[in-house]
Structure formats: structure tokens, C-alpha cells
Amino acid sequence: MTLPFDAYKQKIKALLQENGIDEPQSETIADYMATVDFYGISSHGAFTLPGHLQRIKNGAYHLAPNICVERESASFAVVNGDNAIGMVSAGFCVDYAMKKAKDTGIFTVYSHNNNTYGAAFYYALRAAQQGFVCFTMSNSPAQMAPVGGREKLLGTNPFAVAVPAESESPIIVDMATSVLAKSKIKEYKENGAELPAGVALDACGNPTTDPEKALGGIMLPMAGFKGYGIALAIDLLAGLLSGAAYQNGVGRFYSESKESMNVGFSFTVISPKLVFGEDFYQKVDEYIKAIRESAPLEGKMVALPGDDRLLNYRKNLKNGLEWKI
């Protein structure tokens, strides 16, 4: 069954409400899942809905959370996510950062006592669509070992940046710090496909292309030591600094535990109008144009980060998306 965006989102929303999620929260979660699916990140959208519904049935989420600001200054706030579904507490955080950045020019929200927020780009894009620059990062359950080690101590900690333009689409930079996101490994397993080489090690530390062995083994960092260093920095800044769990203390999504995963978030939101001026967005248009019109390699097109996702989004908005849940 192929559905347009609104019908696809409504299917998700209905399932959430059938399982006790109220209107505002189900709207937030459904918009997140439909958006990331239409942008082509199928491993992070409705594919994860059964896992969330199972956690709801297990009593692992607070379904009426009291998300609150615990500490605040002119430049930052610390938010307690109160074990809400991750998209709900993350939405609160980025919205709060935008509200504050309107007056301060730049504002950062750190948050603890959260659950996984999924694809980081969604929140950065949410801010960019309202004219803000946003940088967000999150730690996650330990799946990677330090370089030279074999004990899983770091997550595949994602980060994203979105920069709005005047007439062009926002520039979106979004990635996990592993070669491949853990949810992508699950997709390979579901599809009975082998992994590319250089993605993971098995539990004994040997290279593997078997998704099952990879899931029980060790994810490899992108770009070797560079990816490891970025993952470590995110664990310190989004995890430890926010008061959340860190290293191998972060809880797992697919778990029978009723406790919060205690994931740490960080959202830094910038008002370009205050920091740069009203013509910032036009300057970004010019910046994009300069890249697009630069000399290409033979047989290639000059690309920008997020191009593939925007192409997916436009295609799926036109043709609809298959409902698989």
C-alpha cells in the first residue's frame, strides 16, 4: 500500500494513540517518523515503531512526562527529559533552544534522562525551517571500541547540522560516527543481505560481513581514529556534560528494562539574523551557487551534503511511500 505523506503520518499516529499516546506526543512522533522515512532514512523511521510500541507495553516510557528545565543561564539550559519517548523530549529541547535564541542569538540546551531520538537531522531541519542554524548531537548505547581495543565503550553517536538559505533548500550534514548506523545493520539482517567490508567486527574482533555477527560484535568508527575521536567528544559533551549516562552506561533500546536509557542530548541553536544580519540567507544561497557551479570531475555532478535525502524527499512526496508496518 503506497501512501502520501499525510496518510502515512496518520497511520503512525493512529497506532501510537491506540497504545495510549496522547494527541500532542503522537503528533510529534508521527511527524518525526514520516519525515525521516520520506527523506529516505528508512532504518530510523516507522521501521522502529514496533520497538517503541513494545517499550510502551513494557512500561519503559513515561507517557505523561514532566519534561522540565533544571538549570538555566542566559546561554544554556539543562533539561530533564523525564524518560519520555525520545522524539518528545528532543522536540521540547530544540523548540526551547529556538525560543531562547530569538533573544540571545545563540542558545544551547543539554538534556539527560532521555531515550533515543533517532535521526539527528530531523531536529536540525526543524530549526532550519524556522530560520535558525542548529547543531545537535546525542550519545547512544555502546557499540564501538576505542581504537586498539575490543571492549564496547562508545556509541555510534550521531550529530547533525542544518543551515537555512533564502531560496535554496537547507544544507544538511547528518551522520553517525560509525561507518554504518546500527539501525542500518538491522535492515541488512531483515533483508538477508551481507554488509559491506570494513563496517564491523565480530565478538572475537575479526572482520565480518554477517549482520548477525556484527550485531553481536563491534561497530567500526568512520574514518578510523577521526570517527573515534568525534564519538568520544560527543559522549563527553552530550552525555557526561548533560548529566546523562556515558560510555557503556547508556541503556539499550531493545531491552526488557523499564528504566530510562538516560541518553544525553545537546542542541545549539543560532539566530543568523542576530549574529550576522538579515542578508545571511541570501549569502547562503550565493555560497550554495558557488559550490554548484564549481568545476566538476569528469562525469560527475558537484554535490552538497544532504542532496541524496532531498532527492528522496521530493520523489516520495510526489509518488508516496509504501506502508510496511
C-alpha positions in Angstrom: 0.0 0.0 0.0 1.5 3.3 -1.1 0.5 6.4 0.9 1.0 10.2 0.5 2.8 11.9 3.4 -0.2 12.9 5.4 -1.9 9.5 5.2 1.4 7.8 6.1 1.8 10.0 9.1 -1.8 9.4 10.2 -1.2 5.6 10.1 1.7 6.1 12.6 -0.3 8.5 14.7 -3.2 6.1 14.9 -1.1 3.2 16.1 0.5 5.4 18.8 -2.8 6.6 20.0 -4.1 3.0 20.1 -1.3 2.3 22.5 -2.0 5.2 24.9 0.0 8.1 23.4 -1.9 11.4 23.6 -2.5 13.7 20.7 0.5 16.2 21.1 3.0 13.4 21.6 1.6 11.2 18.9 1.7 14.2 16.5 5.4 14.8 17.4 6.5 11.2 17.0 4.5 10.6 13.8 5.8 13.7 12.2 9.4 12.6 13.0 8.9 9.1 11.7 7.1 10.1 8.5 9.6 12.8 7.8 12.7 10.7 8.1 11.1 7.9 6.0 10.2 10.3 3.3 13.8 11.6 3.4 14.9 8.0 2.8 16.2 7.2 6.2 14.0 4.1 6.5 16.1 2.5 9.2 15.2 5.3 11.6 11.5 5.9 10.9 8.4 3.6 11.1 10.8 0.7 11.0 11.5 1.4 14.7 7.8 1.8 15.6 7.3 -1.9 16.7 10.2 -1.4 19.1 8.7 1.7 20.6 5.3 0.0 20.9 6.9 -2.8 22.7 8.6 -0.4 25.1 5.3 1.2 25.7 3.7 -2.2 26.5 6.6 -2.9 28.9 6.1 0.3 30.8 9.5 1.6 29.8 8.4 5.1 28.9 6.7 7.9 31.0 3.6 8.5 28.8 2.7 11.7 30.7 6.3 13.1 31.2 7.1 16.2 33.2 9.9 17.5 31.0 11.5 20.4 32.8 14.3 22.9 32.9 16.5 22.1 35.9 19.2 24.8 35.5 19.4 27.9 33.2 21.5 30.9 32.4 21.5 33.4 29.5 23.4 31.0 27.3 22.3 27.5 28.2 19.7 25.3 29.9 19.8 21.8 31.4 16.6 19.8 30.7 15.4 16.6 32.4 13.6 14.5 29.7 11.8 12.5 32.4 12.1 9.2 30.5 9.8 10.5 27.7 9.8 8.9 24.3 13.0 10.4 22.8 11.3 12.4 19.9 9.1 14.1 22.5 11.9 15.3 24.8 14.1 16.1 21.9 11.3 18.2 20.3 10.9 20.1 23.6 14.7 20.8 23.7 15.1 22.1 20.2 11.9 24.2 20.5 13.2 25.7 23.8 16.6 26.5 22.3 14.9 28.3 19.4 12.7 30.3 21.7 15.7 31.4 23.7 18.0 32.1 20.6 15.5 34.6 19.3 16.6 36.9 22.1 20.2 35.8 22.8 21.4 35.0 19.3 22.7 31.6 20.4 21.5 29.2 23.0 22.4 25.6 24.0 20.2 23.0 25.6 21.8 20.0 27.3 19.5 17.2 28.3 19.6 13.9 30.3 17.1 11.2 31.3 16.2 10.7 27.7 15.6 7.8 25.3 17.0 7.6 21.7 15.9 10.5 19.5 16.6 8.6 16.2 17.8 10.5 13.2 19.6 13.7 14.3 18.9 15.7 11.1 15.2 15.9 11.8 15.7 18.3 14.7 18.3 20.4 12.9 16.0 20.6 9.9 13.1 21.6 12.2 15.1 24.6 13.4 16.4 25.5 9.9 12.8 25.6 8.6 12.2 28.4 11.1 15.3 30.3 10.0 17.8 29.0 12.6 21.1 27.3 12.3 21.1 24.2 14.5 23.8 21.8 15.6 22.7 18.7 17.6 24.4 15.6 18.9 23.5 12.7 21.0 25.3 9.8 22.6 23.9 6.2 22.3 24.4 2.7 23.6 28.0 1.4 23.4 28.6 -0.3 20.1 32.2 0.8 19.3 35.5 0.0 21.0 38.3 2.6 21.4 40.9 2.4 18.7 43.2 -0.5 19.6 40.7 -2.0 22.0 37.9 -4.6 21.9 35.6 -3.5 24.7 32.5 -1.6 23.6 32.6 1.7 25.4 31.3 4.2 22.9 28.0 4.6 20.9 27.7 5.3 17.2 27.0 8.8 18.5 25.2 10.9 15.8 25.4 14.6 15.0 23.7 16.9 12.6 23.9 20.5 11.4 21.3 22.3 9.3 21.9 25.8 7.7 18.9 27.6 6.2 19.0 29.5 3.0 16.7 32.1 1.3 15.5 30.3 -1.8 17.7 27.1 -1.7 16.9 24.1 0.5 18.8 24.0 3.8 22.2 22.5 3.8 22.0 19.3 5.9 25.0 17.5 7.4 24.0 14.4 9.3 25.9 11.3 10.2 26.6 8.6 12.8 30.3 8.4 13.9 30.4 4.7 12.9 30.9 3.6 9.3 27.3 2.5 9.3 24.5 3.3 11.8 23.4 0.3 14.0 19.8 0.5 12.6 21.2 0.1 9.1 22.8 -3.2 10.2 19.3 -4.4 11.4 18.0 -3.5 7.9 20.7 -5.6 6.3 19.7 -8.5 8.6 16.0 -8.1 7.8 16.7 -8.1 4.1 19.1 -11.1 4.3 21.9 -9.1 2.8 25.7 -9.1 3.6 27.3 -6.0 5.0 30.0 -4.1 3.1 33.5 -4.9 4.2 35.0 -2.6 6.8 31.8 -2.0 8.7 32.1 -4.2 11.8 34.0 -6.9 13.7 32.5 -10.0 15.3 32.6 -10.6 19.0 36.1 -12.1 18.7 37.4 -9.0 17.0 37.5 -10.4 13.5 36.2 -8.6 10.4 32.7 -9.7 9.4 30.1 -9.0 6.7 27.5 -11.1 8.5 24.8 -8.7 10.0 24.0 -11.2 12.8 27.7 -11.4 13.9 28.0 -7.6 13.5 25.0 -7.0 15.8 26.7 -9.1 18.5 30.1 -7.7 17.7 31.8 -4.3 17.4 30.9 -1.4 15.1 33.9 0.4 13.4 34.3 4.2 13.6 34.1 6.2 10.4 37.5 7.4 9.2 39.3 5.3 11.8 40.8 7.5 14.6 38.9 10.6 13.4 35.5 9.0 13.9 36.6 7.5 17.2 37.6 11.0 18.4 34.3 12.6 17.3 32.3 9.8 19.0 34.3 10.3 22.2 33.8 14.1 22.1 30.0 13.7 21.7 29.9 11.2 24.6 31.6 13.8 26.8 29.6 16.8 25.6 26.2 15.4 25.0 26.5 12.6 27.6 28.7 13.4 30.6 28.3 17.2 30.5 24.5 17.0 30.3 24.3 14.7 33.4 23.3 11.7 31.3 24.8 8.2 31.1 28.0 7.8 29.1 30.4 5.1 27.8 28.8 1.7 28.4 26.3 3.1 30.9 23.8 4.2 28.3 20.8 1.8 28.2 19.7 -0.2 25.2 16.6 0.4 23.1 15.8 -3.3 22.5 15.7 -4.3 26.2 13.3 -5.5 28.7 14.4 -2.8 31.2 11.8 -0.3 32.3 14.4 2.3 33.1 15.3 5.3 31.0 18.1 4.7 28.6 19.5 8.0 30.0 20.7 9.2 26.6 22.3 12.7 26.5 21.3 15.3 24.0 22.8 18.7 23.1 21.1 21.3 20.8 22.9 24.6 19.9 20.6 26.9 18.0 21.8 30.2 16.4 19.8 33.1 15.1 21.6 34.2 11.9 19.6 37.4 11.9 21.1 38.5 15.2 24.6 37.1 14.7 25.1 38.1 11.0 22.2 40.1 9.8 19.1 39.8 7.6 21.1 39.0 4.4 22.6 35.8 5.9 20.1 33.6 4.0 20.9 35.3 0.7 24.6 34.8 1.4 24.0 31.1 1.9 22.2 31.0 -1.5 25.3 32.5 -3.0 27.5 30.0 -1.1 25.5 27.1 -2.5 25.6 28.6 -6.0 29.3 28.9 -5.9 29.6 25.2 -5.0 27.1 24.0 -7.6 28.8 26.0 -10.3 32.4 24.9 -9.4 34.3 22.7 -11.8 33.1 19.1 -11.6 35.2 16.0 -12.1 34.7 14.3 -15.5 31.3 12.5 -15.5 30.4 13.9 -12.1 28.0 16.5 -10.6 29.1 18.8 -7.8 27.2 17.7 -4.7 26.2 19.2 -1.4 25.6 17.3 1.9 22.0 16.2 2.1 21.5 16.1 -1.7 20.5 12.4 -1.7 18.0 13.0 1.1 16.3 15.9 -0.6 16.0 13.9 -3.8 14.4 11.1 -1.9 12.0 13.5 -0.2 10.9 15.1 -3.4 10.4 11.8 -5.1 8.5 10.3 -2.2 6.3 13.4 -1.8 5.3 13.0 -5.5 4.9 9.2 -5.6 4.0 8.3 -2.0 5.7 5.7 0.2 4.9 2.1 0.8 3.5 1.3 4.1 5.3 -1.8 5.5 4.4 -1.9 9.2 
